[in-house]
Amino acid sequence: MLLLILLGTAAVLAVLSIPVYCAALRPRRGTTEWMRCIETPHFLPLRICRPHLSDLGWLPLAVVLGVGLRLLLQLLRTAATASTAGAVLADLPGYALHVLLPCAALAAGMYLLIRLTAGGVLASICGAAAISVLQGGSLSTAAAIAWALLFLWLWVCAADTEHTALSALWLTLSLVCLAAGLYLYVQLLWLTPLWVAAWVYVQCRRRSVGRAIASLLLTALLCAVLGTVLCVLWLLHGQYTGRGWTVCFTTDFLRALPTVAAERLRLLASLPDLAGTVRYADGLLVLAGGAAMVCALHGAIRRRESLCLVLLVLLCFATLPLLGGQYLLTLPLTLALGWLWTLWSRRRMTVFVLLSIGILLMTDCIISLLQ
């Protein structure tokens, strides 16, 4: 009951972030920002937010903060079940190698990803701290995909430059990180349409900005539709055969497709079955990140921000758990929160950023200890 109360409180706070977002968009008095409400906005090419020398100090701080919060949470969990203090520190060497080191790489990748996309320093630090605590499963896989997305972003934004060797380097590093993620979880192969969409965008960007944005929208739509159809067929085929990685849609399966679909819907409609597969900690970030994605949807439709389109495209990460892969929806949701926190910071709403990240981390800590 206490967990449901905490999630309900988090849901209310997540909904309240949408009015704060709307208040941040209002033109300030004494400025010319009201002119933007008159002019028709247009999609602009994707660009890199230039880093500063001060990031050399903020980046290690974000990594230390993320690793420290992860270690503190683990110590609290172990202390709640261990009888002596020695049992708390017994697993620290192995924990540092298998968890804290990938956590540091993940925090660094998320800091740079938010910093180079949205541009906010405070939002980047908060995003690195949030994903260090909230990401479950294999942190090595999450870190590999975070760095793959970072290098992919650098390659896409450097498409219209004359530095061919540097552009090729970003693409190569992105593919290497993706290959490392595929080695750990082969189900990440379902994310390859993102690289196809990026390639189509780059090819059109070198010719026309309008065609590039249109191609990005079209490719993202096709990838979403194709991914959804394949996801549904995969689930139904697994329900029928009881096997995981067999892609053989026989005639018997196609004949039994209506019966299998009805059975799958009946299982999904069963509340105890569905509740047993939901993690409360993941639901906490889904609430906060879902509100940020709603704001990103508004930014893509009304304000015509290209970054908001990219955030919406990254929702394809939601299909990975359904296909037997790792839960990596934390990455796009944290990135969307970083974009929203950056907007609040630029509008001098830093108190809302600190309040949001504080409530998110504190509630996750309480939920983790209760579970």
Secondary structure, DSSP 8 states (H G I E B T S, - for coil): -HHHHHHHHHHHHHHHHHHHHHHHTS--TTSSGGGGGTS-------------TTHHHHHHHHHHHHHHHHHHHHHHHHHHH-SSHHHHHTTHHHHIIIIIHHHHHHHHHHHHHHHHHT--HHHHHHHHHHHHHH--S-HHHHHHHHHHHHHHHHHHHTTTSS-HHHHHHHHHHHHHHHHHHHHH-GGGGGGHHHHHHHHHHHHHHTT-HHHHHHHHHHHHHHHHHHHHHHHHHHHHHHHHH--SS-----HHHHHTHHHHHHHHHHHHT-HHHHHTT--HHHHHHHHHHHHHHHHHHHHHHTS--HHHHHHHHGGGGGGTGGGT----THHHHHHHHHHHHHHHHHTT-HHHHHHHHHHHHHHHHHHHHH-
